[in-house]
Amino acid sequence: MAYRYGKREQVELLPACIEDYVGSEDPVRAYDAFIDAIDLKEIGIVENPDQVGNAEYDPKVMLKLFVYGYSYGNDRSSRKLERAVYHNLSFIWLLGGLKPDHKTIANFRKNNKDALEKILQQSARMCLRLGLIEGNTLFVDGTKLRANASMSNTWNQKRCEEVLKKVDKRIAEIIVASEILDTDEASTSESLVKMDSELKNNRVLRSKIETIVADLKQRDRSSINTTDKDCVSTKSTHGSYAGYNAQIAVDEKHGLIASCDVTSTNNDKGQLSIQIDNANKTMGKKCKRAVADAGYSALEDLEKIDQSIEVLIPVQRNEMAQGFVFDEVSGKITCPEGHALNLYRKDDQLKRMRYRIGSAALCQKCIRFGVCTKSKRGRKVNRSYFEKTSQRIREAFETIESKAAYNLRSQKVELPFGHFRRNLGVNYFLVRGMNGVKAEMALFSAAFNIRRMITILNGVQSFIATVRT
């Protein structure tokens, strides 16, 4: 069988026109059309082609580079993006042959974090305008992503104290040794210089640790990472690492991301109200239903959500749902046998009120004694400050329709995270600081929406025609 041989001396390797480098259905054309449809003023970028000085790259071109680069995950570092604009035909087409260097690319990302963070807002609002996002039912979930920082640079109060003790001990030893060398006629100046250098280094280390201790107190944090002060120590199935908690709110209709966020928290408690508010602000309308898993079941946070929004979340059933009835008028709780329990303590820390039977003898004579309680002091019951909210959410969750909506949650909200991790290979943030990681999360989410929109709208050309209308 004959072989085919390449010829590097071939005269016509590529089409003469850059426009012909990619086909009409190449996805890169969709990303190009998406950025062209964005109003740069709305995301905080002011265009001024007549400015004095050295010519800059068109901000729209740089936005296209980032959104398209992040859609493929591995092409998001400034050096990889620089390499792509030289060797990847789709990037060459997208930038029209422009070739910014890695420093220019990195500086644009650094100087426009706020604008990049608003890219998803533009995507979500475009989807809402096109009827691809309804905004009626939102599914909320979070995942932990590694920060661009090592756990070895994470400090807590205990570690600081231990290192300070060692440093102080070593400083004392060096001072004593230096004094001995000063009186020793056989000592050399070289030994004293060595001691002075080590003493100086230890004092510098001590000063740094004292700064870390002050930071811990100022930020009211249990630990702090000196490389990225906004990240937290977190645990997952992948072990312990410095990371962030990435949050998304996904619309029910097509599974498109309505909003995203990044927080410095180890879990999802207290996040549902924040994420629902963020999504509602982005869409410019209030959703009708919010769905999340049990990790969001902090009643104090659920209390903050507008009662007109139906919240579907598994809330743990407490003692008040087991035959004990609270009387709003008397402020007492009645047990299944009709005996009253009176309020005797309020626990502001745990956000609950504690009730106990008026007479322990009533419990000891009761037929339920030994089952309801075994205490000789009688039955005690805790009532949450947010019991009304808890009861409302439990009742809403019990319907067949609600359970069906909850079962749909994993299909909708976990798909984007699966896409980020498996298809894009995203397990960590590239940049440091809260503004930077929020910008990266917005780029991932916007790229996901664009990919979904191409599929929903039946191809690239249909996508381009729709967003340009």
C-alpha positions, 0 to 999 in steps of 0.5 A: 500500500502506498504512503502519503507524504507531507510537503512542508514546502507546499505553497498554499498551506492555508486559505489566503483569507483568514475568514476561510480558516474555519467553517460556517458551523465552527463553534468559534463563530458563536463565541464571536457573535456572543461577545459582539452582542454584548454592551461593553458599558454594561460590564464596565469597559469603556471603549475609546479608540481615539485615545492618545498613546500607544495603540491597545488591543480592542477590548472586545477581541480580548474578551473573545479570547478569554471566553473562548479560551475558558470554554476549553478549560486547558487554554486559560493560562496567559501563556497557553492563550498566547500559544493558541493565537499563534498555532490554533486556527480557531483562535487566529480567526477569532482574533483576526490575526492579532497576537497579544503576548502573555503579559498583555493577556495576563494584564487584561485579566488582572485589570478587568476582573469586575468586567469578566465577572459580569459576563455571565450576567450578560449571558443569563439576560440574553437567555431570558430575552430569548426565552431560554431561561424562564426563571420560575424554578431555580436549582442551587448547588455548590462544589469545592474547587482548589485555590492557587495556594498550598495547604503548607501556607495555611496558618491557624492560631495553634500553629502560630503559637508553636512556631513563635515558641520555637523562634523565640527559643532559637533567638535566645540561643543565638543571643547567648551564643553570640555573647560567648563568641564575643568574649572568646578570643579564638572566635572569628568574625565569620562566626559572628556574621553567621550568627547575626544573619540567622538572628536577623532571619528569625526576627523577620520570621517572628514579625511575619507570624505576628502579622498573621496572628493580627490578620486572623483576629482582624478577619475573625478567621480560624485559619488563613493562607498567606498565599491567597488570604481569601481561600479557606481550608476545606475537605472533600473526597479528594482530601484536604486542601486550600480552596473555595466554595463555588455556587451556581443557580440553574434554571429548570427549562434548559439547565442554563446557569442563571447566576454563579458565585464563589464564597470562602466557606467550608459548606453550603449552610447560609448560602441559599438566600444569597444565591437566590437573591443573586439570581433574581437580581441577574434575571430582574425578576423573582423566581417562584421556586428554589430547590436545593439539597439538605446541605442548605437547610440552615433555618436561620438562612431559609427564614430570609427567603421571601415567603412568596418563593416556594422552597423545596429542601429536605429539612430535618423533622424535629420534636414539634412534629411528633404529636407536640402542639404549640399554642400561639396564644398561651405560648405553651406546648401541649404533649400528646396526652394533653399536658402543658410544657412551659418555656424555661430557657432561651438559647440564642446561640443555638436559636431555640427555646426549651420547654419542660413539663410543669410537674415531673410527676405527670410524666412518671404517671403517664402511660407513655413514660419510658417511651416518650421520656425516661427522665425522672425530671419529665419531658423536655422539648426544644422549639426552634426560633424558626419553627414556622419556617421549618413547618412550612418547608416540610409541608411544601416538600411532602407533595408528589409534585415537590418530590418530582421537582426535587428529583430533577435537581441532580439532573439539572444543577450537577450537569454544569459541575460535571462539565467543568470537571470532566470536559474542561478538566477544571479542578482548581482556580488559576488566579488568586483573590476573591475577585479573580476567582469570581471572574473565572467562575463567571467565564466557566459558567458563560462558556457552558451557557453558550455551548448549551445555547448552540445545541438548543438553537440547533447549530451555530448559524441559528445561534448567530442569527438569534443573538443578533436579532 
